[in-house]
Amino acid sequence: MKQTKNDWVLREEKILKFWQKNQIFEKSVKTPAGSQPQGDYVFYDGPPFATGLPHYGHIVASVIKDTVPRYWTMKGYRVERKWGWDCHGLPIENIVEKEMGSRKKKDIEKIGVERFNQLCRSKVLSYTEDWKKIIQRLGRFVDMENAYKTMDLDFMESVWWVFKELWKKGLIYEGYRSMHICPRCETTLSQSEVTEGYKITKDLSCIAKFELADSLDFEKISGPVYFLAWTTTPWTLIGNVALAVNKEIDYVLIKTKGKDNEYFVLAQKKLEAVFEGKDYDILAQFKGDKILGKKYKPLFDYYFKDKNLSHRENGWQVYHGDFVNIDEGTGIVHIAPAFGEDDMLLGKKYRLPFIQYVDMSGRIKDQAVDFAGLNVKPADNHMATDIEIIKYLGRRNKLFAKKKYEHSYPHCWRCDTPLINYATHSWFVAITKIKEKMLEKARYINWSPSHIKKGRFGNWLLGARDWSISRQRFWASVIPVWVCDKCNKKKVVGSIKELEKLSHQKIFDLHKHIVDKIVFSCDCGGVMKRVPDVLDTWFDSGAMPYAQMHYPFENKQKFENNFPAEFIAEGQDQTRAWFYYLHAIAVGIKESHAYKNVIVNGIVLAEDGKKMSKKLKNYPDPQEILDNYGADALRYYLLTSPVTQAENLNFSEKGVEEALKKVLMILNNVVKFFVLFSENATIKKPNFQNLTVLDKWILTRLNQTIKEITQSMDNYNLVKATRPLGKFITDLSTWYLRRSRDRFKSQNKKEREQVIQVTYFVLFDLSRLMAPFLPFIAEYVYKEIKGKKESVHLESWPKTEAPEEEEIILKMELVRKIVEKSLFKRADAGIKVRQPLQKLTVQGVKENLDEEYLKLVKEEVNVKEIKIKKGDKLEVELDTKITPELKQEGILRELVRLINGIRKQAGFTVKDTISIYWESSDKTVKEAISRFKLILLKETLADKIIQKRPDLPSLQEKEVKLETTNLWIGIKK
């Protein structure tokens, strides 16, 4: 059964409708706050995919992206907030493939690229309405109606422009390189994509025996000699064409003892680890250069027999490799140039044979007859082919050892298939050419938290390699390069107009199934056709600042006046993705950083610290949280948590509930109390010098809070900016308002109006202070105190106006410490606070507390007098002796509390005057009522007190145990 929404949530929803109906967001953008507009403040919003419902990671980012622009809007800046949708790439393609029941790339080619892309387009915006509902309910001000989409023609044209700009600067090239590929998706992945999918998995490693074909110049060898090489990818052994050693490392030739009597070569320092206690004799010790050039017999001869194999003469021998070490393995590395970066570089250096016996789907080709058709890393059993390889070697005495081990292995970030290292063709952005400039421009970026700058982001920049931007897929922006089939000349197209001029066709779409059909003539007479690859989706994301504005085809001046952006925000995983690609492209085409300030959030986990899982149902649905506690409670909980400082958060529903009860509801009660007593009051700015010390203190605390929050927001530290709100609200309620209640009810007009005026201005500034963080309750407070503008979100940011009064803060802190210690003493003695005591002795007070401060202590601790004594440490002592007179005063306090409790329970207001009826046989009670009759009437808003128990139909009554006697109380309007 669906839970009924509480009044709190209904109020937020009503405020949301008010914003929407009156276009408050649009007005805040159109007319910046303040008398002097400050210009544009540019914020880039990273586009999410609309292929699923928003989760807490999206919500955290959205709250951050709402809070910061709201703040700068209130400071007088024009902050446009344009939403975007990520529409291209594997996430969409995988959804369509699952619906098709596709298991491989060829299934897509069978139905046709055009049909497949049409299906992808139909799935792109599946959840947009759900996204709008939650994002708007969060209170986020953002334009979702005019959102940019990466599949739009204008966006894609600007992406082409970015590509051509990089090409013109010599930063685009094509090459053949060893990269990670996903065999299921049959495409390459970039460096950052690979880092996203590492998982701890169990795999098989083996040490293979490579039999020496040459002779070693040592005596006492009476049998075959084997080089021992260790590999964690046994399936790559089919492509082995060389062994690598390090000429500076010490190697040994040994002979095992026992029935086998075999000869092995390996690094000396790996002997103990490899042979694990087996008996052997060391026959010779030598440096690695001793065995360079030695030939050996291949483990598999499928390609060794091929007389037409290029550079066959250089294969199957030992070479030097600087990368060879003795950290793991045997000190000898098997080399397969088709399946590893070091291997490929060594292959190029020594012109080794290149054996690519695996296709892009991970399938072993027919020439490797014993394993033809096997997938080298099948997703359902990733060790299956390794097992077959190891069995094969074992049967032929080519296996020395095998072992299971656990390691971190890359998987496809979208389809979860194990990746393979694979040498293939790709187009690249030459990051290494601009790396120094990227490092230099990164110095101008402010990061929150600051350690990301030189840590996670800085280290990634230092290790950045050339960016593989081509993908062998379908639904994406395409590589705008045409190549002549005759002279091989390349033509890069940077705009629709340019393509229309070349092709003499009208262009309405730039997707693969359209542009692949567009050909045009080359100067040599040949035909120019587009290269088949599409662009890495991160290229779309990195080009977003230009493409969202259709730059440079539109908004040229506007863009150039406001680049780089002032602010961006995303999760910590984007340091190696969106943050990085924005920076790379900006440096590449503009020689500038793309943004000035970044807030990095952490990951929201389930309460037990595990990843949130729909299957496990280990977290509350975001919509339920909003329906139960409201958006402000969720926002406060997230903004005050370490998640806005790139740390992980174990999400707790109790934390949201606590934010509601201990911050928002406390403020709500303050506002209700203020409204109750301020009706028809004259509101004017109070004169600070004429105020009570309590008034001066709350205004000084307000001043302090404004300064603290402003400084933290200027530094983009949201935790430090938000937490002071809760502390101030607590101070306002539990100290200022509670100590000021009597003044609100005072018969002295000047005294009453003074406290009302102070509280008004505190609430007015507080509503503005809260507006970026807690937009709903900020609006509620502003409306309740009758703010002059249509909305608090059209107000300017509050300025510090109260004079600096640090002394007031220090003295009030001392007062509260004295009170706290004194109340502990009362509790230890078992004496209620309502019972007055005669004297409090305070020792160790160094500040000069005048009578106004001491009066606060007296009232709060409920003592008649305070004695101050010298001392080093703050200590308090209570006189706990209760005289008959003091006991009567205590009874008065009890009576006031009791009667006002009955009033509240009966629903009476401050406008309702009551009659009090009572009955008690206790002499002390009678004396107390007689002695304090006038005070009792005033404190309970009564006009008469009668000692009897009448039979009245509208009487509200209660009987309680008061000390040792029964007391009956009744009240009537």
N, C-alpha and C positions, 0 to 999 in steps of 0.2 A: 504493500500500500504506500502510495506516494505521500511523503511528509508535507504537512501544511507549512508554508513559508511563514517565518515569524515577522513581527512588525518591523524589525531592524532591516531585514532583507527587502521587504515590501517598500520601505522608505527609500532605500538605495535605488530600487527599480523605478520608483516615481521620479527621483532626481535624474536618472538616466533619460527618461522620457522628456523631462523638462529640457535637458541639454539638446536632445535631438530635435525636439519641436522648435526650439528657439535658436538653433544653429550656433550654440555657444562656441564650439570648436572653430567653426568657420569664422566667427567674429573675432576670436582671439588671434587668428592668423592675419585677418584683414586689417585689424586695428590693434597694433602692439600696445601693451600697457605703458603707462607713464606719459609725461608731457613731451619727452624728446625721444622719438623712435631711434633705435640703435643700428638699424640695418638688418640684413639677413643673417641668420644662424643656420648653417646647413648641417643636416643630419642624414646619414645614409642608413637605410633600413635593409638589412640582409634578407632576401626573399626566402620564405619556406616553401616546401612542397605542400600542395593541397590534396595529397593522396591519402591522408589519414587525419585523425582528429588531433587537435593540439594537446600536447602533454605538458608536464610541469616545467620541462626545460624551456619550452616555448613561452610559458607563462612568466617564468623568471625574466627571460629576455624582454618580454613585452612590458613588464612592470618597469624595468630599467629604462627601456626606450620611451616610456611615457613620462617618467619622473623628470628626467633631465631636460627634454624639450619644454615641459611645462614651466620649469624653473626659469629657463632663459627667456621664455615668452613673457613671464612676469617681470623680467628685468629689462623689457622694452624691445626685445628682438622679434623679428618676423621669422617664425619657424614653421616652414612647410613640412608636413609629415605624410609622404606618399608611400602607400603600401606596395609591395611587390609580390609576384608569384613566380617561383622557380618551376619551369614547365618542361625542361628537357632532361634527357639522360637516362641512365640505367634504372633509377627508381620507377619511372613511368613504364619503361620498356618491360621491366620484370613483372609488373602488375598485368600487363597485356599478355605476356608470355604464359603466366600462370593460368589466366582465363582461357587461353588457346590450348593449354595442355602441352606447350612447347618444351622440349628438353634441350634443344640445340639451335644454333644460329641458322642452320640450313632450313629449319621449319619456317622461319620468318621469310627466307628467300623464296620458299615455295609459294606462300600466299601473296608475295609481292611487297615491295617496300612501300608503295603508295597505300595499299590497304592497311598495312601495319601502322604506318604513320597516322592514318585517319583514326584508327583505333586508339592510338596514343593520345591524339588530340582530344578525343571524346572522354578520356579518363583524367585529364590534367586537373580539372577544377571540380572534382567529385565532392569535395567537402568544404567548398568555399562558404556556404551558408552557415555551417557548423562553426567554422573559424570566426566568421563575423559575429555570431552570437556570443561566443566566449570572450573574444577580444574586446567587444563593446561592453560586455557585462563587467569586465575588469576595470572599466572606466577609462580605457585608453583612448586618447584623442589621436585619431589617425584617419587618413582618407583612404578608405577601402573601396569606394565606389569608382575612383579613377585610378585604380592600381595599374602599375606597369606589369607586363607579362613577358617573360624572356622569349616566348614564341611569337610575339607580335612582330610585324614587318618592320616597323620603325626601330625596335630594339635590335633586331637581327642585322639591320643595315649598319647601325653604329658599331656592332661587333665586327663587321667586315672592315669598317674604317679603322678600328683599333688594330686589327690584324695587319692591314696594309701599312699603317704607321710603323709598326714594329719591323715589318719587312723592309721598308725604306731606310730604316736605321741599321739594317744589317743584323737584326736580332732574331730572324726566323731562318731556320735551315732544316733540311731533311738529312737523316742519317740512319745508319744501321747500328743498333746497340742492344746490349743485353738489358732487358727490363722485365718487370713482373707482368704476367698476363693472367687473365681469368679464362681458363679453358672452356667454361660453360658459356660465358658472354662472348668469348673469342675476340677479346680486345685488350690493348695495353692499358696499364694504369699508371698514374703519376706517382711521384715519390710520396706526396702527402696522402693520396688515396690508400697507398699500401700501408702506411702507418696506422690507419684507422681500423684495420681488420685483424690485428695480431691476436692470436689465441694460444693458450697453453694446450699443446696436444702431445700425444705419445707417437713416436715414430721409430723406425728401424734404422740403425746404422750398421755398417759392416767394414771390416778390413779385408781388402782384396789382395790376392797374390799375383803380382805382375812378374812373369818369368823373364829373366835376363836372356837376351838373344846374343849379346856380345860376351866376351870373356872379361873377367876382372883380373888385374895383375897381382893376384895373391896366390900363395901356395896352399896346399892342403884342401883344395876344393875338389870334391869327388862326386858332385851331384848338381842339380839345377839350383840356381840362386834366384830368390824372389825379392822384389821390392815390395814393401808393405805400405799400402796407401789406404787411409781411412776416409770414408764418405758418409754423410748423413742423407744423401739422396742416391741410393743404389740404382734407381732407374736411369740416372745419367751415365752410368758406366758403359752403356752401349755406344755412346758418343765419345768415348775417351780416345784422344789422339796423342797425349803426351803426359809425362809426369814432371812435377816441379819440385826442386829442392832449393835450399838456400846455401850458396857456396861458402858462407861464413859459419854455418852450423856444423858441429861435430857429428859424424855418422859412424856406425859400426857395422861390421860384417860378423854375424854370429852363426853358430851351429848348435841346433837343439840336440839334447841328449835323449835317448830313448829309441823306440822302434822306427820313428820317422827319419831322424838324422837329416833335417832340412836346413838350408842356408838362407838367411834373411838379412836384408839391409834396411835400417831405420835409424832415426836420430838416437844418439847415445842416451840423452836424458829422458827418452820415452821408453827405454827398455823395461824398467820395473813395472810401469803402468800397463804396458802391452802384454807382457809375458806373465805377470801376476804369479810369481813364485815358481814358474817352470825352470827346469835346469837347462843351462846353455853355456857354451864357451864363446868368449869374444876372440875372434880370429884376427881382426884388424880394426884400427880406428883411423879415421881420415876426415878431412873437410869435404863439404859438398861438391867442391869443384873437381874432386877426383872422379866423380861419376857422371859429370856433365857430358852429354853426347852419346851416352850408352843407349843402345837399342834394346827394346824388349818386345815380347810377343803380345799381341792384343788379346784382351779377354774375349772379345767377340770379333769375328773376322768378316762380318757382313759387308763392310765398306773397305776393309783392308784388301780384299780381293779385287776391288774395283780399280782397274788400271787407269781409268779416265779421271779418277778423283784428283782435283786440283791440289797441288803441293803435297802429294802423297809421299814424296821422297823425304819430306821434313817430319813426317809423323812417327809416332810410337818410339820416341826417345826422350831422354832426360834433359830438362832445361832449368836455368836459374830463374827463381821468382823472388823478388824482394818481399812479397806478401807472405811467404812461407815462414811459419814460426813453430815453436814447440809448446804453445799454450794448450793445444788439443791434438788428438790424432797421433800420427807417427813421425811427423817432420817431413813427410812426403805427401804431396797433394796431387790427386788425379785431375787432369785438365780435359774439360769438354767445352770448347769455345762457344758452342751454341746455347750453353745453359749457365752462364755466370759472367759477371763483369770482369773479374780478374782473369778468368779463363779466356775471354774474348780478347782482352788487351794483350795477353801473352800470345794468343794465336795470331794477332795482327803483327806483333813485333817480330815473331820468328816465322811468319808465313806458314802457319800450320794448316792442315786440312780442316775444313769446316763441315761437320756432319750434322745436318738437321733432320733427324729421323722421326721427329714428332711434329704433327701439324698444329695449327692454332687452337684446335679443339682438345688438345692434350692426347690425341690418339697416336699410337706408334705406327709408323708407315710399314708398308708391305715388305720392304727389303730386309727388315729385321724379322726374318721369317718365324722365329720361335716365339715372338711376342707381338706379332702383327695384330692390330685392332685393339690392343689393350690401352686403357686410359692410364696415364702415368700417375695421376692423383685423383682417382674416382671419389666423388663427394661422399658416397655411401660407405666406402671402405678405403680410406686413403693409403693404407699400407699394402693393399692387395698386389699391386705390380711389383713393389719392392720385395715382397715375399717370393714372388715367382723368379725374380732376378737372383735372389740369394740362393734359392733352391738350385737353379741352373749352375751357379758357380760352385755350390757344394758338391754336386754330382761330378764335376770336372776337376776337382782338387784345386780350385782357384779361390776358395774362401778360407780365410784364416780365422775370422771371428765375426760374430754378429751380436747385436745387443739392442734391447729396447731402451729408449731414453725419452725424457720429457723436455720439451723446449717450446719457445714462443714461435709460432709459425704464422705467416700472413695468409689471410683469407679475403675473399672478395667482400668489400664493405657493404654490398647490397644483396648478393645471392648466396653468400657464405661458402662458396666453393674454395678449396685450397688453391692458392696461386702457384704458378711455376715461373722460374726464372728462365727467360726465353729471349734469344737474340732475334730481333726483327726490325723491320723498317718503321720509322716514325718521323713526324715533324716535331721540331723542338723550338722553344724560345731559349736563346743563348743567355741564360741567367748568369753564367760565369763571366760574361763580358761586362755586366753591369753590377756585379756583386759588391764591388767597392763603393759604388754610388748608392746602392741600396743600404749598405751599412752606414754610410755617411748621413743619408736622409732620415734613417731610422732614429738618429739622435734627437730629432725635433719632435718626436712623438711622445706624448705623456701617457703612461699606462697606469691603470688602477686595477689590481695592485701593482706597485712599482717594480717588483722583482721580475715580472714578466718581461720587461724591456730587455734586460741583459740575460735573463734566464731562458725561459721556454721559447720566446720569439727570437731573441738575439742569437741563441745557440743554433736555432733552425736556419737563420740567415747565414751564419758562419759555415754551416754544412750544406748549404743549398747547391743543388746541381742543376744542369740544364733541364728544362721543363718539357716533358713529352706531352704535346697538346693534341695529338691525333688519336682518334678512336675508330675502330672498325665496326661502327654501329650505324644506327639509322635515324632515330628521333633526336635531333640536335641541330645547333647551328653548324654549318658546313665549313670546311676549309675552302676559302675563295680563291683557289689556285687552279688555273687551266694550263695544260701542257700540250704542246704540239706533238702529234703522233709521227711527225716526220723529222723535225730538227731538234726536238726535245726542249724547245724554248718555253719558258714559264711566263704566265701572265697573271698577276695578282689583281683582283678586282676589289675596289674599296667602296662602291656605292651602287645603288640600283640604276641610277642614271648612266653610269659607266657600262654596266652590263647590258642595258637596253641599247646603247649606242653600238656595242660590239656585236650583239646578237640580232639586232633589228626586231626585238620582241618586247611586248609590254610585260613587265614583271609584277606579279601580285603576291608571290610567295617565294621565300628563299630556302625552303626545306629541301632535303636531299632528293626526294622523288620528283621534284620540279626541276631543280637546277642541273641534275645529272643529265637531263634531256637537252640542255642548252649547249650547243656547240657553235663555234665560229671559226673563220678562216685565219690562218697564220700568214705572215708576210711571205713565207717560203712556199706557200701553196698547200701546206698541210692543214689538218683539222685540229683545232684545239678543243680538248675535252677536259672536264674537271677531274681532279684527283678524287678517288672514291671515298676518302676518309672524312669523318665529321670531327668537330672540335670537342675537346674535353669540356664538360659542363662547367668546370671551374673557370674556364675562359669567359663564359657568359657572366659568371659572378664577378670576376675581376674587372670586366668591362662595364659593370652596372652603373658607375657614376656618370659615364658618358651616355650609355644606351638608354637609361631611364628618361633622359631629357632629349633623346634623339640628336645628341651633339655629334658632329658640328653642323648638322643639316638644319637644326632649329636651336633656339635658346643659346646661341653662341656667346653673346655678351654676358648673359645671366650666369652661365656656367663658369666662364673665365673669371668673373668678378668674385666667385665664391668657391674657388678651388685652391687648396684642399678643404675637405669638409672639417667642421669643428669637432664632430663627435660620431663615433660608431660604437656598437656593443654587440657581443655574441658570446658563446660559450668558449671555454679554454681550448677545445679541440680546433677552433677556427684560427688559432695562432699559426697552425701549419696549413691552413686552407684559406678561407676567405680573407682574413687579415693579410696573409702573405701574398695572395694573388692580386689583391687590390694594390698593395705596395709595389709588387713587381711590375705590373702594367703601368702604374703611374710613373715610376722611375724610368721605365722603358720609353714611354712616349712623351712625358712631360718633364722628366728629370726632377721630379718632385715627389714627396710623400703624398699619399692620397687622403690622409686624415690626421688631425692634430691630437685628439684625445680618444682613448679607448677604455671602456670598462669591460672586464672579462669576468664572466660568471662561471661558477663551478657546476657540478652535476647534482641533480636532485635524485636521491636514492630512496628506496623504501625505508620504513622506520627501523628495520633490522639491519640496514646497511647493504642490503642486496639490491641488484638492479631492479627497477620497477618492471613488473611483468603482468600483462593482461591475463596470461594463462594462470599465473599463481594468485592473481587478485590480491596482491600484497600492498596495495595503496588505495586511498579513497579517490573516487572519481572527481576531477576538478569541478564539474558542474554541481555535484552534491555539496562540495565545500562552499561554493558560492551561494548555493540555495540555503545552506544551514547557518553560515556565519557572515556572509557578505563579502564584497570585494576588498573593502578597506582592511579587514582583519587579515585576509590572506596577504595583501600587499605589505602591511606592517610586519607580519611574520617573516616574509621573504626578504624585505629590505633591511631588516635589522639582523639578519642571519649572515654567517660567513659566506653564503653562496654568492653574494655580490662581490666577494673578494677572491674569486676563483677557487674557493674551497668547496668541498662536497657537503651536502646537507642531507641528513637522514630525516625525511619529511615526517612531521608529527602533527596529526590533527589536533592534539591537545595544545600544541603551540599556537595554532590559529585561534582556538577557543580562548586561550589565555590572553592573546592580543585583544580579542573582543572584550573580554570581561575586565581586564586590568588596565586597559588604556581607553578604548573607545567608549565603553559604557560608563566609565568614571567621568569622562568628559561630558557625556550625554547628561548625566545627573547634575553636573555643574551648570550646564546650559539651562536645564529645566528650573533649577533653583533661581538662577539669575532672572529668567523670564518671569517667574512667579512674583518676584519682588521689585522688578524694574518697570512694571507697567505704568505708563504716564510720567515716568521720570524724565527730567531735563538732562540731556546728554551734552556735556561740553568737556573740552580737554582739561584734565586736572593740572593744577600747579604743583609740580613736584616738591617744591620747598615747603608747602603747607600740608603735606600728607603725613599720615602716621608712619611709623617705622615699618609696619607690616606692609603698607601700601608701597612705600619706597622699595622694600625688599622684593615684592613680586614684580614691580616694573623693572628693577635692576636684573632680576632673574630672567625676565623676558628679553631684556637688552642683551644679556649674556647668551641666551639661547639663539637669538637672531644672528649674533656674530659667529657663534660656533657653527650653526647650520650653513650660513652663507659661505664661510671659509671652506667648509668641507665640500659643499656643492661646487664651489669654484675649482676645487682640487679633484672633483669627480669621485669622492669617497662617500658612497651612499650609506654605508653602515654608520659612519661617524655623523652623517647628516641626519639620519632618521632617529637614532636612539635618543638624542636629547629631547625629542617630542614627548616620548613616554615619561621621561623623568620630569619634564616641566609640568605635564598634565597631573602627575602625582603630587608635585609640590603645590600646584594651584588648588587641587581638591582637598588633599589631606592636611595641608597646613594653612594656606591663605584663606580659603573659603570657610573651612571649619573654624578658624580663629576669628572670622569676620561675620559669622552668622548673626550675632547679637546686633551688629551695626546695621545689617539689612532690615532688622525688625525694629530698629530704634525709633523712638518718638521724636528724636532730635533730627529735624529735616536736613540740616547741614551735614551731620554725621552720616545719615542714610544715603544722601545723594553722592557724597564723596566716595563711598565704597562702591556704589553702583557705577559711577563714572570710571573709576579705576578698573573695575571688572569688565566693563564694556570695552575699554581700549585694549585690555589684555586679550579678550576674546576676539576682537576685531583683528589684531595682529596675529593671533594664534591661528585664526581661520586662514589667513593669507600664508602663514608659515607652513601649514599642513597641506595646502592646496596641491602642490606637486606630488606629495607622497600619499595622502589620504583624501582624494578628491571629493568623495561623497560626504563624509562628515564635515569636511571644510565648507562645503556648500550649505549643509544643514545649519551649522553654527552661524554662518554669514546671514542666512535668511532669518534665523530666529532673532538675531540681534538687529535685524533690519538694516543690513548693509545697503549703501546708496546705489551701487551699480546693479545691473541685471544679474550678474553672477560673480562669485568670488574669483572665478577663472578669467575675468576681465580686469581684475585688480592688479596693481603693481606689487612688486616684492617689498616687504616691510624694511624700513631703515632703522638703525639704532638711534633712538632719540633721547632716551634717559641718560643723565650724566653718569660718568664712571663712578661707581660707589662700591669699590671692592671691600671697604670696611664693613658695609652693611651685610654683604654676603658672608664674610668671615664671622661677624658677630652672630648672625642668625644661625650659622652652622653650629656655633658654640651653644647657643640656646637650645637647639634641637638635640645636641649630644647630652646636655644636662637633663633635658626632659626624658630622653631615652633611658639614661642610667637611673633616673628617679623612678620611672615607671617600672623598671625591673625590680627595684627595691620594694615598691608597693606589692608587686606580684609575689615576691619572696615572702613578704609579711602577711599575704592573704587579705589585703585591704583594697577594696574596690576604689576606682578613681573618683566615683561620685561621693565618696566619704571625705570631707575636708580634713586636713591635718594642720597642725599649728605651725611647724617650722621645718625648713629644708636648709641644711648646711652644705655649702659648695666649697670645695677646696681645689686649688690649682687653676684658678681663672686668671689668665694673663691680660686679656682684653678688659677695657673699662666698660662694663655693661651698665648703661644708665637705667632709669626707672622703667622706661617703656619696654625694654628687653626683659627686665626682671618681672614685669607685670605679665608678660607672655608665659614665662616659666611658672609663675604662681597660678595662673588660670589653667594651664595645661596639666600641671602636677596636682592642682587643687590644694595649695598650702596658703597659710595666712602671711607668713613672712619668710624671707630668705636671708641667710647670713653667709657672707663671703669671707673665706679664709685664704691665706697665702699657702702656696705649695707648688711642687714640681709636676705632679700628676693630677689629672682631673678625677676627683672622687666626690661622691655625694652621700649624705647621711640624712635620714628622715626621722623626725620625732613622731613615733607611732602611737603615742598616748592620745586616746579619744575621750574628750570631756563630754558631759551631757549636752552642752551647747553645740559642740562639733557634731555630735550624733544627730541632733535635730536638723542641722544643715544638710547632713547626708540623707536624711529622710526626705527633705525638700527635693533634693536632686532626684531621688528615686521616684517621688510623686510626679515631678515634671516629666521625666522619661516615660513613666507608665501612662500618664494621661495623654501625652502627645502620641504615644503608640496606639492608644484606642482611637484617637482622632484620625490618624492615618488609616487604620484598619476600617474605620467607618466611612472613609472617603471624604472627610471634611477638608475644606480648603482654608487658606488664611483669611478669607472673607467671612467664615462661619464663626460666630461667637457662641460659646457654650456655657451651660450651667454644670457645676460639679456637685455630685452627691457622693458622700463617703460614710463609712462605718468601720470603727475599730475600737477595741477595748483597751488598747495600749496607751498609757499615759504620755509616753514620749511622742507618739504620733500626733496625739491631740495637741500637745504643746507646740510641736513643729508647725502644724497647720495654723494654729492661732498666731504664732510668732511671725510666720512668713506668708500670711494670707495675701498681701498685696503683690509680692513677688510671684506667688503661685498663679494668681489671676493673670498677671502680665505674661509670664512665660508660656501659659497654655491658652492664651487668647480667650479667657473666660470672664464673665461679668458677675458671677456669684458662686459662693461655696456653701452647701447646705449639709449639715450632719444628720442624714437619715437615708433610709433605703426605700424610696417611693415605688409605687406600682405604676409605672408609666410605659405606654406601648412603644414609644420611639427611643427608649433609653438604651444606650450602649454601655455594657457593664463588663467588669472583670474582677475576679477574686484571686488574690495572690498571697503568698507567704512573704511578709516583710519582716526581716530579722526573726524575732521569736513569736510574732503575732500575726494573725490573719487580718488582711485589709481588703475591704470591698470598696470599689470605685465605680461610679456610674457617671456618664455625661449625656447631655441632651442639648440639641440646637435650640 
